[in-house]
């Protein structure tokens, strides 16, 4: 079991806004930056959000990250069919990377 | 363009060894900490090992500690993972990654089976 629990699945229809949560504790999310990765079927993970809420260049502003206390969220607005895939939160603890269990997003 | 290309995966029997390599290009490899991350079939991401820019600091997941060894050659822009005493549960796609920066290779499949 991951120390960063995520809901195993999420879904939405095109155009909708969906959020994916990542919960933790004061010793992980509470004291470290949160990163979010997208993994589309058959591909390598892609960085969506770094340092809680920063987007790398090239990532659409439909994707946004937030953190409050010991939990973090990834929001996707204007949902598109190509957003279907797996999403992972991650933190660097100083001696290891912890990944969330992943959330499979379905676009209905 | 950043490129990370892994190689060295394949089929190996339990107890056997493999050495994975990762060739980096398109960025100043020696300036970045690097990692190996794996993904078992149908499962999530699992961090395996970390190495600092100068190789002075290395960390390992408990699941591989004492069996896997990470190394790098900054002159050759290469990252390595020596995997010994392989187990069935080590079967996964192994990614070379600069996780902080979002640099990932396409992965190489390691299958441990008799």
Backbone of each chain as ProteinMPNN parsed JSONL, in Angstrom:
{"seq_chain_A": "XXXXXXXXXXXXXXXXXXXXXXXXXXXXXXXXXXXXXXXXXXXXXXXXXXXXXXXXXXXXXXXXXXXXXXXXXXXXXXXXXXXXXXXXXXXXXXXXXXXXXXXXXXXX", "coords_chain_A": {"N_chain_A": [[0.829, -1.197, 0.0], [0.508, 2.196, -0.888], [2.08, 5.067, 0.648], [0.971, 7.357, -0.011], [-2.022, 7.685, -0.559], [-4.27, 7.481, -3.281], [-7.37, 7.963, -5.009], [-8.492, 5.062, -6.694], [-9.754, 5.315, -9.152], [-11.212, 7.706, -11.433], [-13.561, 9.755, -13.162], [-15.025, 11.52, -15.95], [-16.911, 13.624, -18.154], [-16.382, 14.911, -21.496], [-15.196, 18.251, -21.404], [-15.837, 18.679, -18.781], [-14.802, 19.372, -15.354], [-12.423, 17.754, -13.403], [-11.152, 16.441, -10.343], [-8.308, 15.075, -8.738], [-7.231, 13.489, -5.898], [-4.6, 13.38, -3.413], [-3.5, 12.008, -0.62], [-1.792, 12.462, 2.517], [0.619, 12.816, 5.085], [1.939, 14.775, 7.834], [4.604, 14.286, 7.681], [5.207, 13.629, 5.098], [3.626, 14.742, 2.573], [2.995, 17.061, 3.961], [5.424, 18.305, 4.463], [6.926, 18.491, 2.202], [7.498, 19.227, -1.318], [4.965, 18.624, -3.784], [4.583, 16.611, -6.635], [3.136, 15.993, -9.825], [2.333, 13.443, -12.109], [1.484, 12.377, -15.385], [0.488, 9.479, -17.074], [0.029, 8.222, -20.073], [-1.588, 5.589, -21.914], [0.707, 3.017, -22.598], [2.947, 4.642, -22.628], [5.761, 6.596, -21.352], [5.898, 8.15, -18.09], [4.821, 11.573, -17.732], [5.761, 14.769, -16.682], [3.512, 16.853, -15.052], [2.924, 18.741, -13.063], [4.999, 20.581, -10.875], [6.6, 21.251, -7.712], [4.245, 21.64, -6.137], [2.347, 23.427, -7.503], [3.281, 24.361, -9.924], [3.584, 24.631, -13.434], [5.29, 22.858, -15.947], [6.864, 24.166, -18.932], [4.83, 24.002, -21.794], [2.861, 22.384, -20.771], [-0.586, 22.386, -20.708], [-2.72, 25.043, -19.413], [-4.988, 23.946, -18.443], [-4.471, 22.092, -16.618], [-3.937, 21.996, -13.179], [-2.372, 22.365, -9.987], [-2.637, 21.917, -6.447], [-2.026, 22.375, -2.942], [-2.776, 21.638, 0.383], [-2.113, 21.676, 3.645], [-1.828, 18.426, 4.607], [-2.587, 17.216, 2.28], [-2.984, 16.969, -1.283], [-4.013, 18.119, -4.54], [-4.892, 17.487, -7.921], [-6.213, 19.227, -10.543], [-8.174, 19.014, -13.433], [-9.373, 20.818, -15.979], [-11.891, 21.438, -18.517], [-12.068, 18.85, -19.682], [-10.638, 16.41, -21.85], [-10.687, 13.838, -24.373], [-8.16, 12.823, -24.797], [-6.971, 13.017, -22.359], [-7.28, 10.757, -20.971], [-5.982, 8.329, -18.908], [-3.369, 7.36, -16.573], [-2.718, 8.865, -13.422], [-0.319, 10.161, -11.232], [0.681, 11.154, -8.002], [3.616, 12.477, -6.402], [6.382, 12.623, -4.137], [9.532, 13.92, -3.015], [11.433, 12.746, -0.492], [13.84, 13.368, 0.506], [15.485, 11.278, 0.682], [14.39, 9.383, -0.852], [12.058, 8.735, -3.531], [8.613, 8.937, -3.245], [5.806, 7.521, -4.612], [2.378, 8.047, -5.353], [-0.4, 5.731, -5.339], [-1.666, 5.89, -7.752], [-4.158, 7.049, -10.054], [-6.666, 6.07, -12.18], [-7.917, 7.676, -14.88], [-10.904, 8.06, -16.546], [-12.446, 9.122, -19.517], [-15.582, 9.709, -20.288]], "CA_chain_A": [[0.0, 0.0, 0.0], [1.262, 3.436, -0.97], [1.912, 5.998, 1.761], [0.26, 8.486, -0.591], [-3.22, 7.115, -1.161], [-5.049, 8.18, -4.3], [-8.519, 7.167, -5.436], [-8.049, 4.216, -7.812], [-10.348, 5.712, -10.418], [-11.962, 8.95, -11.556], [-14.133, 9.847, -14.505], [-15.72, 12.743, -16.307], [-17.289, 13.753, -19.556], [-15.635, 15.995, -22.153], [-15.528, 19.597, -20.99], [-16.002, 18.756, -17.335], [-13.64, 19.549, -14.483], [-12.271, 16.667, -12.447], [-10.024, 16.593, -9.424], [-7.711, 13.85, -8.224], [-6.618, 13.813, -4.614], [-3.436, 12.639, -2.945], [-3.468, 12.316, 0.817], [-0.552, 12.061, 3.167], [0.779, 13.165, 6.495], [2.83, 15.908, 8.072], [5.981, 13.894, 7.395], [5.459, 13.532, 3.658], [3.08, 15.884, 1.847], [3.019, 18.26, 4.813], [6.737, 18.93, 4.575], [7.649, 18.369, 0.934], [6.779, 19.593, -2.528], [4.227, 17.561, -4.466], [4.701, 16.561, -8.09], [2.086, 15.189, -10.472], [2.713, 12.836, -13.375], [0.477, 11.76, -16.25], [1.004, 8.383, -17.887], [-0.927, 7.766, -21.072], [-1.38, 4.156, -22.204], [1.868, 2.6, -23.373], [3.986, 5.665, -22.695], [6.459, 6.924, -20.119], [5.275, 9.24, -17.344], [5.105, 12.947, -18.143], [5.589, 15.699, -15.573], [2.444, 17.828, -15.244], [3.004, 19.774, -12.025], [6.109, 20.451, -9.941], [6.537, 22.161, -6.57], [2.844, 21.804, -5.724], [1.403, 24.118, -8.384], [3.974, 24.934, -11.083], [3.468, 23.85, -14.669], [6.417, 22.956, -16.903], [6.475, 24.746, -20.21], [4.197, 23.051, -22.699], [1.698, 21.76, -20.135], [-1.711, 23.329, -20.807], [-3.199, 25.573, -18.134], [-6.136, 23.148, -17.995], [-3.972, 21.293, -15.498], [-3.488, 22.825, -12.061], [-2.119, 21.625, -8.762], [-2.743, 22.657, -5.197], [-1.683, 21.617, -1.739], [-3.265, 22.223, 1.617], [-1.768, 20.824, 4.771], [-1.27, 17.097, 4.31], [-3.165, 16.643, 1.067], [-2.757, 17.701, -2.52], [-4.99, 17.81, -5.574], [-4.672, 17.833, -9.316], [-7.475, 19.551, -11.205], [-8.141, 19.059, -14.89], [-10.591, 21.449, -16.473], [-12.082, 21.243, -19.954], [-11.604, 17.478, -19.902], [-10.573, 15.964, -23.229], [-10.534, 12.377, -24.484], [-6.734, 12.475, -24.735], [-6.52, 13.056, -20.967], [-7.513, 9.437, -20.375], [-4.727, 7.673, -18.546], [-3.101, 7.237, -15.147], [-2.128, 10.053, -12.814], [0.397, 9.831, -10.004], [1.358, 12.176, -7.217], [4.938, 12.03, -5.959], [7.16, 13.545, -3.325], [10.917, 13.559, -2.721], [11.522, 12.87, 0.961], [15.22, 13.678, 0.871], [16.262, 10.053, 0.487], [13.652, 8.502, -1.758], [10.835, 9.21, -4.161], [7.392, 8.218, -2.919], [4.747, 7.727, -5.596], [1.044, 7.623, -5.0], [-0.815, 4.493, -5.966], [-2.149, 6.152, -9.102], [-5.59, 7.175, -10.33], [-6.993, 5.859, -13.583], [-8.936, 8.621, -15.312], [-11.681, 7.686, -17.732], [-13.238, 10.19, -20.118], [-16.767, 8.962, -20.742]], "C_chain_A": [[0.869, 1.255, 0.0], [1.029, 4.293, 0.273], [1.236, 7.269, 1.294], [-0.982, 7.956, -1.301], [-3.874, 8.054, -2.166], [-6.285, 7.337, -4.588], [-8.106, 6.334, -6.642], [-8.605, 4.653, -9.157], [-11.059, 7.057, -10.298], [-12.518, 8.993, -12.978], [-14.827, 11.181, -14.706], [-16.08, 12.723, -17.77], [-16.513, 14.909, -20.184], [-16.132, 17.368, -21.737], [-15.664, 19.779, -19.492], [-14.682, 19.063, -16.642], [-13.607, 18.391, -13.504], [-11.078, 16.962, -11.544], [-9.597, 15.216, -8.929], [-6.953, 14.206, -6.954], [-5.451, 12.888, -4.304], [-3.294, 12.989, -1.466], [-2.2, 11.785, 1.462], [-0.556, 12.437, 4.622], [1.733, 14.343, 6.61], [4.27, 15.573, 7.697], [6.252, 13.713, 5.902], [4.9, 14.74, 2.916], [3.212, 17.17, 2.657], [4.347, 18.987, 4.83], [7.573, 18.834, 3.305], [6.81, 18.883, -0.227], [6.094, 18.367, -3.128], [4.386, 17.727, -5.977], [3.575, 15.691, -8.62], [2.568, 14.726, -11.837], [1.488, 12.27, -14.072], [1.134, 10.637, -17.035], [-0.104, 7.906, -18.818], [-0.609, 6.327, -21.431], [-0.155, 3.893, -23.083], [2.993, 3.606, -23.468], [4.653, 5.86, -21.34], [5.715, 8.042, -19.389], [5.735, 10.605, -17.846], [4.82, 13.877, -16.966], [4.528, 16.746, -15.917], [2.582, 19.034, -14.316], [4.243, 19.521, -11.177], [5.972, 21.511, -8.852], [5.11, 22.608, -6.268], [1.914, 22.361, -6.802], [2.055, 24.745, -9.619], [3.849, 24.014, -12.292], [4.726, 23.99, -15.508], [5.929, 23.594, -18.196], [5.902, 23.65, -21.111], [3.006, 22.328, -22.097], [0.55, 22.775, -20.145], [-2.185, 23.806, -19.436], [-4.518, 24.939, -17.701], [-5.763, 22.309, -16.767], [-3.477, 22.232, -14.4], [-3.328, 21.968, -10.815], [-2.263, 22.523, -7.557], [-2.375, 21.746, -4.04], [-2.21, 22.385, -0.541], [-2.97, 21.264, 2.763], [-1.138, 19.518, 4.333], [-1.932, 16.436, 3.112], [-2.92, 17.567, -0.118], [-3.8, 17.275, -3.547], [-4.484, 18.242, -6.933], [-6.04, 18.078, -9.924], [-7.251, 19.599, -12.707], [-9.462, 19.665, -15.345], [-10.694, 21.26, -17.983], [-11.61, 19.876, -20.389], [-11.685, 17.091, -21.383], [-10.319, 14.467, -23.279], [-9.066, 11.967, -24.356], [-6.151, 12.579, -23.322], [-6.672, 11.695, -20.289], [-6.188, 8.729, -20.148], [-4.597, 7.601, -17.043], [-2.382, 8.475, -14.639], [-1.541, 9.696, -11.452], [0.87, 11.1, -9.303], [2.701, 11.611, -6.749], [5.568, 13.083, -5.084], [8.583, 13.01, -3.194], [11.119, 13.803, -1.218], [12.902, 13.33, 1.435], [16.119, 12.463, 0.723], [15.536, 9.042, -0.392], [12.48, 9.25, -2.389], [9.69, 8.315, -3.689], [6.355, 8.548, -3.991], [3.412, 7.311, -4.999], [0.671, 6.364, -5.768], [-1.353, 4.654, -7.381], [-3.663, 6.19, -9.197], [-5.818, 7.016, -11.822], [-8.163, 6.765, -13.948], [-9.591, 8.152, -16.593], [-12.467, 8.896, -18.216], [-14.413, 9.529, -20.831], [-17.395, 9.557, -22.004]], "O_chain_A": [[1.824, 1.372, 0.767], [-0.045, 4.268, 0.874], [0.955, 8.161, 2.095], [-0.98, 7.799, -2.522], [-4.009, 9.255, -1.929], [-6.249, 6.117, -4.425], [-7.431, 6.848, -7.534], [-7.994, 4.393, -10.194], [-11.451, 7.481, -9.21], [-11.995, 8.339, -13.88], [-15.17, 11.874, -13.749], [-15.593, 11.885, -18.53], [-16.038, 15.793, -19.471], [-17.336, 17.623, -21.717], [-15.613, 20.901, -18.988], [-13.609, 19.021, -17.243], [-14.605, 18.074, -12.857], [-10.13, 17.641, -11.937], [-10.419, 14.322, -8.731], [-6.131, 15.123, -6.947], [-5.329, 11.789, -4.845], [-3.003, 14.132, -1.114], [-1.617, 10.798, 1.015], [-1.581, 12.387, 5.302], [2.261, 14.839, 5.615], [5.067, 16.471, 7.427], [7.41, 13.651, 5.488], [5.644, 15.685, 2.654], [3.505, 18.233, 2.109], [4.399, 20.168, 5.176], [8.781, 19.067, 3.329], [5.585, 18.967, -0.141], [6.569, 17.239, -3.002], [4.33, 18.834, -6.511], [3.118, 14.768, -7.946], [3.13, 15.498, -12.615], [0.573, 11.752, -13.431], [2.214, 10.818, -17.598], [-1.058, 7.261, -18.384], [0.53, 5.888, -21.268], [-0.006, 4.469, -24.161], [3.896, 3.454, -24.291], [4.181, 5.361, -20.319], [4.977, 8.801, -20.016], [6.861, 10.776, -18.313], [3.769, 13.785, -16.332], [4.626, 17.435, -16.932], [2.386, 20.18, -14.721], [4.514, 18.382, -10.798], [5.313, 22.533, -9.042], [4.82, 23.799, -6.159], [0.817, 21.839, -7.002], [1.437, 25.575, -10.287], [3.986, 22.795, -12.189], [5.186, 25.104, -15.759], [4.74, 23.565, -18.512], [6.42, 22.535, -21.177], [2.22, 21.72, -22.824], [0.7, 23.891, -19.648], [-2.074, 23.094, -18.438], [-5.103, 25.351, -16.699], [-6.622, 21.882, -15.995], [-2.696, 23.148, -14.659], [-4.043, 20.986, -10.613], [-2.04, 23.731, -7.631], [-2.409, 20.52, -4.147], [-2.104, 23.608, -0.463], [-3.525, 20.168, 2.826], [-0.049, 19.503, 3.759], [-1.845, 15.218, 2.949], [-2.684, 18.766, 0.031], [-4.395, 16.204, -3.435], [-3.752, 19.222, -7.072], [-6.927, 17.23, -9.829], [-6.263, 20.155, -13.186], [-10.531, 19.096, -15.123], [-9.702, 20.957, -18.647], [-10.846, 19.747, -21.346], [-12.658, 17.399, -22.07], [-9.792, 13.893, -22.327], [-8.767, 10.881, -23.86], [-4.98, 12.268, -23.108], [-6.235, 11.513, -19.153], [-5.387, 8.554, -21.066], [-5.578, 7.758, -16.316], [-1.547, 9.056, -15.332], [-2.173, 9.025, -10.636], [1.398, 12.01, -9.941], [2.886, 10.394, -6.71], [5.331, 14.279, -5.253], [8.812, 11.802, -3.254], [10.991, 14.931, -0.742], [13.099, 13.639, 2.61], [17.342, 12.581, 0.648], [16.05, 7.951, -0.636], [11.986, 10.246, -1.859], [9.79, 7.089, -3.729], [6.064, 9.717, -4.244], [3.328, 6.347, -4.238], [1.345, 5.982, -6.725], [-1.482, 3.678, -8.12], [-4.361, 5.45, -8.503], [-5.234, 7.739, -12.63], [-9.258, 6.638, -13.399], [-8.923, 7.882, -17.591], [-13.079, 9.608, -17.42], [-14.241, 8.87, -21.856], [-18.394, 9.037, -22.501]]}, "seq_chain_B": "XXXXXXXXXXXXXXXXXXXXXXXXXXXXXXXXXXXXXXXXXXXXXXXXXXXXXXXXXXXXXXXXXXXXXXXXXXXXXXXXXXXXXXXXXXXXXXXXXXXXXXXXXXXXXXXXXX", "coords_chain_B": {"N_chain_B": [[16.917, 18.545, -27.613], [15.807, 16.629, -24.917], [16.912, 13.372, -24.278], [16.614, 10.093, -23.106], [17.767, 6.906, -23.182], [17.165, 3.689, -22.516], [18.684, 0.459, -22.1], [19.465, -3.079, -22.162], [17.643, -4.693, -20.9], [15.693, -7.769, -20.56], [15.04, -11.344, -20.65], [15.546, -13.23, -17.768], [16.676, -15.758, -15.524], [15.411, -16.579, -12.221], [17.513, -15.499, -9.58], [19.516, -14.742, -11.241], [21.498, -12.246, -13.049], [21.477, -8.872, -14.333], [22.494, -6.037, -16.257], [21.531, -2.828, -16.523], [21.546, -0.077, -18.784], [21.639, 3.441, -19.444], [21.514, 5.887, -21.776], [22.181, 9.259, -22.017], [21.209, 12.378, -23.48], [21.073, 15.742, -24.832], [20.899, 17.347, -22.605], [22.67, 18.69, -19.745], [24.057, 16.247, -18.438], [25.751, 15.636, -16.231], [25.017, 17.446, -14.341], [22.714, 16.746, -13.116], [20.835, 14.98, -10.677], [20.005, 11.527, -10.72], [17.691, 8.78, -11.305], [16.386, 5.418, -10.996], [13.349, 4.046, -11.851], [10.682, 1.777, -11.556], [8.082, -0.218, -13.076], [5.84, -2.589, -12.537], [4.03, -5.056, -14.457], [0.875, -3.794, -15.241], [0.773, -2.367, -12.891], [1.524, 0.324, -10.503], [3.88, 3.116, -10.33], [7.134, 2.571, -9.048], [9.707, 3.701, -7.16], [13.194, 2.982, -7.436], [16.01, 3.501, -7.163], [18.455, 6.074, -6.425], [20.902, 8.454, -7.51], [23.367, 10.849, -6.846], [24.742, 13.84, -8.433], [27.559, 13.68, -8.424], [27.978, 11.097, -7.778], [28.364, 10.652, -5.124], [26.364, 10.236, -3.314], [24.017, 7.743, -2.783], [20.914, 6.096, -2.919], [18.606, 3.511, -2.07], [15.623, 1.621, -2.666], [14.013, -0.313, -0.143], [13.258, -2.792, -1.096], [15.162, -3.551, -2.948], [17.607, -3.197, -1.88], [20.953, -4.088, -1.286], [20.988, -5.87, -3.347], [20.823, -4.546, -5.793], [22.785, -2.174, -7.641], [23.499, 1.146, -8.215], [25.033, 3.302, -10.603], [27.032, 5.775, -12.333], [28.421, 7.368, -15.258], [29.724, 10.213, -15.872], [31.33, 11.271, -17.845], [30.68, 9.817, -20.021], [28.029, 10.303, -20.219], [26.142, 8.524, -19.05], [24.011, 6.254, -17.269], [23.692, 3.6, -14.932], [22.402, 0.38, -13.87], [23.106, -2.197, -11.921], [21.862, -5.334, -11.49], [21.471, -7.884, -9.318], [20.923, -11.226, -8.045], [18.248, -11.653, -8.885], [14.677, -11.6, -8.618], [11.374, -13.037, -9.036], [9.551, -10.995, -8.536], [10.847, -8.736, -9.369], [10.279, -8.318, -11.95], [9.495, -6.021, -14.397], [8.974, -2.9, -16.162], [11.736, -0.88, -16.5], [12.623, 2.372, -15.828], [14.808, 4.978, -16.621], [15.376, 8.016, -15.038], [15.176, 11.522, -14.556], [13.616, 12.558, -12.156], [12.755, 14.88, -10.818], [12.96, 16.831, -12.771], [11.42, 15.905, -14.762], [12.445, 14.271, -16.735], [12.408, 11.394, -18.577], [13.103, 8.12, -19.746], [12.047, 5.726, -22.272], [11.893, 3.285, -21.209], [12.908, -0.078, -20.286], [12.234, -3.505, -20.565], [12.332, -5.87, -18.019], [12.284, -9.224, -17.404], [11.821, -11.674, -15.093], [12.011, -14.978, -14.855], [11.571, -18.504, -14.726]], "CA_chain_B": [[15.836, 17.714, -27.067], [16.247, 15.66, -23.909], [16.679, 11.961, -24.602], [17.141, 9.045, -22.234], [17.521, 5.65, -23.875], [17.553, 2.54, -21.712], [18.977, -0.807, -22.782], [19.963, -4.126, -21.278], [16.595, -5.542, -20.36], [15.524, -9.073, -21.195], [14.567, -12.464, -19.832], [16.601, -13.799, -16.924], [16.147, -16.704, -14.541], [15.555, -16.156, -10.819], [18.881, -15.63, -9.091], [20.453, -14.24, -12.23], [21.913, -10.845, -13.032], [21.374, -8.052, -15.529], [23.012, -4.674, -16.097], [20.811, -1.871, -17.354], [22.253, 1.153, -19.129], [20.792, 4.553, -19.893], [22.313, 6.888, -22.477], [21.531, 10.566, -21.92], [21.626, 13.424, -24.404], [20.18, 16.89, -24.892], [20.976, 18.149, -21.388], [23.963, 18.546, -19.076], [23.823, 15.066, -17.608], [26.531, 15.655, -14.991], [24.434, 18.426, -13.427], [21.417, 16.276, -12.637], [20.632, 13.737, -9.956], [19.259, 10.59, -11.555], [16.987, 7.705, -10.622], [15.727, 4.325, -11.692], [11.973, 3.835, -11.395], [10.152, 0.621, -12.27], [6.627, -0.389, -13.125], [5.446, -3.975, -12.8], [2.905, -5.125, -15.403], [-0.431, -3.427, -14.717], [0.899, -1.755, -11.569], [1.95, 1.711, -10.453], [5.299, 3.445, -10.348], [7.889, 2.266, -7.829], [11.089, 4.196, -7.179], [14.152, 1.914, -7.166], [17.31, 3.962, -6.689], [18.845, 7.461, -6.704], [22.328, 8.764, -7.442], [23.623, 12.287, -6.964], [25.507, 14.24, -9.607], [28.957, 13.232, -8.324], [27.933, 9.698, -7.311], [28.729, 10.581, -3.712], [25.195, 9.805, -2.537], [23.169, 6.749, -3.449], [19.844, 5.568, -2.098], [17.922, 2.352, -2.655], [14.401, 1.131, -2.049], [14.249, -1.487, 0.697], [13.0, -4.015, -1.87], [16.302, -3.91, -3.794], [18.841, -2.909, -1.153], [21.843, -5.224, -1.173], [20.958, -6.662, -4.593], [21.0, -3.648, -6.942], [23.796, -1.129, -7.48], [23.388, 2.222, -9.189], [26.28, 4.004, -10.884], [26.94, 6.672, -13.481], [29.672, 7.796, -15.88], [29.398, 11.537, -16.405], [32.103, 11.501, -19.07], [29.972, 9.104, -21.098], [26.597, 10.627, -20.124], [25.459, 7.242, -18.896], [23.541, 5.787, -15.972], [23.655, 2.142, -14.936], [21.826, -0.326, -12.743], [23.508, -3.602, -11.837], [20.825, -6.052, -10.756], [21.888, -9.241, -8.972], [19.967, -12.023, -7.251], [16.929, -11.221, -9.334], [13.515, -12.347, -8.161], [10.19, -12.899, -9.891], [8.889, -9.713, -8.292], [11.596, -7.656, -10.011], [9.766, -8.18, -13.309], [8.936, -4.675, -14.557], [9.645, -1.96, -17.05], [12.639, -0.032, -15.724], [12.828, 3.689, -16.42], [15.858, 5.906, -16.212], [14.597, 9.25, -14.9], [15.44, 12.71, -13.762], [12.216, 12.695, -11.747], [12.489, 16.286, -10.49], [12.894, 17.656, -13.973], [10.508, 15.326, -15.731], [13.171, 13.586, -17.811], [12.194, 9.961, -18.493], [13.279, 7.318, -20.941], [10.883, 4.932, -22.651], [11.882, 2.086, -20.387], [13.363, -1.369, -20.795], [11.507, -4.541, -19.837], [13.077, -6.949, -17.37], [11.399, -10.327, -17.045], [12.51, -12.682, -14.296], [11.165, -16.161, -14.907], [12.255, -19.749, -15.065]], "C_chain_B": [[16.413, 16.698, -26.085], [15.91, 14.244, -24.367], [17.354, 11.081, -23.564], [16.764, 7.724, -22.881], [18.077, 4.5, -23.043], [17.824, 1.325, -22.592], [19.425, -1.826, -21.744], [18.913, -5.019, -20.669], [16.504, -6.871, -21.092], [14.993, -10.089, -20.216], [15.74, -13.058, -19.061], [15.957, -14.73, -15.909], [16.275, -16.134, -13.125], [16.959, -16.458, -10.311], [19.923, -15.07, -10.033], [20.719, -12.756, -12.103], [21.647, -10.181, -14.377], [21.984, -6.689, -15.223], [22.269, -3.773, -17.071], [21.685, -0.639, -17.595], [21.251, 2.195, -19.595], [21.708, 5.604, -20.499], [21.549, 8.2, -22.513], [22.082, 11.526, -22.964], [20.636, 14.572, -24.349], [20.124, 17.716, -23.631], [22.319, 17.865, -20.717], [23.844, 17.475, -18.006], [24.515, 15.166, -16.252], [25.955, 16.6, -13.935], [23.144, 17.946, -12.77], [21.528, 14.987, -11.83], [19.766, 12.828, -10.822], [18.683, 9.45, -10.729], [16.667, 6.56, -11.58], [14.368, 4.145, -11.023], [11.425, 2.656, -12.189], [8.641, 0.553, -12.162], [6.325, -1.836, -13.499], [4.228, -3.979, -13.713], [1.568, -4.807, -14.743], [-0.412, -2.723, -13.374], [1.366, -0.307, -11.668], [3.453, 1.875, -10.484], [5.941, 3.139, -8.992], [9.316, 2.786, -7.993], [12.038, 3.082, -6.739], [15.437, 2.453, -6.542], [17.589, 5.374, -7.169], [20.362, 7.586, -6.644], [22.52, 10.264, -7.643], [24.545, 12.575, -8.142], [26.929, 13.679, -9.596], [29.095, 11.785, -7.901], [28.258, 9.553, -5.831], [27.585, 10.071, -2.839], [24.345, 8.866, -3.375], [22.131, 6.272, -2.45], [19.158, 4.423, -2.843], [16.609, 2.099, -1.928], [14.736, -0.111, -1.237], [14.134, -2.786, -0.105], [14.196, -4.463, -2.713], [17.644, -3.726, -3.09], [19.671, -4.183, -0.979], [21.893, -6.097, -2.416], [21.24, -5.817, -5.825], [22.057, -2.599, -6.612], [23.653, -0.106, -8.599], [24.753, 2.871, -9.389], [26.07, 4.904, -12.097], [28.348, 6.986, -13.986], [29.376, 9.132, -16.541], [30.172, 11.853, -17.684], [31.418, 10.88, -20.279], [28.472, 9.382, -21.093], [25.738, 9.378, -19.971], [25.129, 6.929, -17.443], [23.407, 4.277, -16.054], [22.901, 1.614, -13.726], [22.251, -1.781, -12.837], [22.514, -4.314, -10.941], [21.27, -7.492, -10.558], [20.808, -9.934, -8.157], [18.533, -11.663, -7.595], [15.84, -12.186, -8.902], [12.356, -12.142, -9.131], [9.584, -11.499, -9.769], [9.667, -8.505, -8.817], [11.155, -7.46, -11.464], [9.043, -6.84, -13.457], [9.591, -3.988, -15.753], [10.464, -1.028, -16.164], [12.894, 1.258, -16.498], [14.028, 4.365, -15.791], [15.184, 7.28, -16.136], [15.292, 10.33, -14.07], [14.07, 13.133, -13.264], [11.853, 14.149, -11.466], [12.214, 17.127, -11.728], [11.907, 17.123, -14.995], [11.197, 14.687, -16.915], [13.014, 12.081, -17.628], [12.541, 9.311, -19.83], [11.998, 6.562, -21.253], [10.833, 3.597, -21.917], [12.432, 0.856, -21.092], [12.748, -2.45, -19.915], [12.464, -5.605, -19.305], [12.071, -8.004, -16.939], [12.214, -11.384, -16.315], [11.592, -13.9, -14.214], [11.999, -17.379, -15.261], [11.553, -20.437, -16.238]], "O_chain_B": [[17.38, 15.999, -26.389], [14.789, 13.955, -24.784], [18.508, 11.297, -23.194], [15.585, 7.448, -23.103], [19.289, 4.355, -22.884], [17.266, 1.187, -23.681], [19.725, -1.482, -20.601], [19.238, -5.997, -19.995], [17.155, -7.073, -22.117], [14.557, -9.759, -19.114], [16.792, -13.349, -19.631], [14.822, -14.511, -15.487], [17.146, -15.303, -12.863], [17.518, -17.523, -10.573], [21.09, -14.937, -9.664], [20.239, -12.094, -11.183], [21.599, -10.839, -15.417], [21.991, -6.244, -14.075], [22.366, -3.936, -18.288], [22.453, -0.22, -16.729], [20.164, 1.871, -20.074], [22.576, 6.149, -19.817], [20.412, 8.254, -22.981], [23.268, 11.493, -23.291], [19.507, 14.413, -23.884], [19.381, 18.695, -23.573], [23.015, 16.916, -21.078], [23.569, 17.755, -16.839], [23.924, 14.815, -15.23], [26.36, 16.558, -12.773], [22.552, 18.659, -11.96], [22.206, 14.039, -12.224], [18.903, 13.298, -11.564], [19.121, 9.186, -9.609], [16.68, 6.72, -12.801], [14.258, 4.098, -9.798], [11.686, 2.552, -13.388], [8.018, 1.168, -11.296], [6.533, -2.25, -14.639], [3.472, -3.007, -13.74], [1.172, -5.477, -13.789], [-1.465, -2.502, -12.776], [1.576, 0.221, -12.76], [4.201, 0.91, -10.642], [5.367, 3.411, -7.938], [10.042, 2.341, -8.882], [11.746, 2.334, -5.805], [15.904, 1.938, -5.526], [17.042, 5.824, -8.176], [21.025, 6.923, -5.846], [21.895, 10.866, -8.516], [25.064, 11.653, -8.772], [27.442, 13.253, -10.631], [30.206, 11.299, -7.688], [28.411, 8.435, -5.34], [27.816, 9.537, -1.754], [24.003, 9.16, -4.521], [22.435, 6.069, -1.274], [19.136, 4.379, -4.073], [16.498, 2.334, -0.724], [15.633, -0.874, -1.598], [14.831, -3.761, 0.178], [14.25, -5.613, -3.148], [18.692, -4.061, -3.642], [19.151, -5.223, -0.575], [22.752, -6.972, -2.525], [21.827, -6.303, -6.792], [22.207, -2.189, -5.461], [23.683, -0.451, -9.78], [25.538, 2.975, -8.447], [25.06, 4.806, -12.794], [29.329, 6.884, -13.249], [28.839, 9.176, -17.648], [29.701, 12.629, -18.516], [31.558, 11.354, -21.406], [27.724, 8.779, -21.863], [24.74, 9.202, -20.67], [25.863, 7.288, -16.523], [23.055, 3.731, -17.099], [22.772, 2.289, -12.705], [21.81, -2.509, -13.726], [22.339, -3.951, -9.777], [21.427, -8.236, -11.527], [19.892, -9.291, -7.644], [17.712, -11.403, -6.716], [16.038, -13.399, -8.829], [12.351, -11.21, -9.935], [9.163, -10.899, -10.758], [9.193, -7.373, -8.718], [11.614, -6.532, -12.13], [8.092, -6.559, -12.727], [10.612, -4.435, -16.274], [9.951, -0.458, -15.201], [13.32, 1.241, -17.653], [14.225, 4.32, -14.577], [14.49, 7.672, -17.074], [15.902, 10.063, -13.035], [13.424, 13.98, -13.881], [10.769, 14.602, -11.833], [11.356, 18.009, -11.729], [11.59, 17.797, -15.976], [10.605, 14.57, -17.988], [13.45, 11.543, -16.61], [12.304, 9.878, -20.897], [10.984, 6.737, -20.577], [9.842, 2.872, -21.999], [12.424, 0.762, -22.319], [12.736, -2.34, -18.689], [13.286, -6.157, -20.037], [11.127, -7.716, -16.204], [13.181, -11.921, -16.857], [10.534, -13.856, -13.586], [12.988, -17.296, -15.989], [11.982, -21.506, -16.674]]}, "name": "protein", "num_of_chains": 2, "seq": "XXXXXXXXXXXXXXXXXXXXXXXXXXXXXXXXXXXXXXXXXXXXXXXXXXXXXXXXXXXXXXXXXXXXXXXXXXXXXXXXXXXXXXXXXXXXXXXXXXXXXXXXXXXXXXXXXXXXXXXXXXXXXXXXXXXXXXXXXXXXXXXXXXXXXXXXXXXXXXXXXXXXXXXXXXXXXXXXXXXXXXXXXXXXXXXXXXXXXXXXXXXXXXXXXXXXXXXXXXXXXX"}
